[in-house]
Amino acid sequence: MISERTQPSETTGESEDVSDWYALEAPGIVAGLEASQSIGPVTAATAWRLIAAGQPVKAVELVLTEVDESWRR
């Protein structure tokens, strides 16, 4: 569950709020999916590199794409 302190602000319309949310939440999302083996090791490693490079949105998109594809099989 997303805590209220880290929910993206929909009222301000500022993209910085969303970017901050991704920066805070992406590591937990990737860690959780990796721990549950919902994503493979290559995807996890790539996501961690994206997070380290300051691209948490791309990291979340990557892992969610893999999760979505796994449900379609």
C-alpha angles and dihedrals in degrees: 000000000000114000119232092242092062101040114121112253111246094177100062097048090213115145089209090070090056092046090051090050092052092047090054099040105034095079091053093046092051093043092050095048091045093049092049090048090237088133129041126247094255092052091046092050091048091049091051090051090051091050091049089050091055096256104118094150091059090047093054092045090052096051095042090051090055092047091048092050092049090057091052093059 
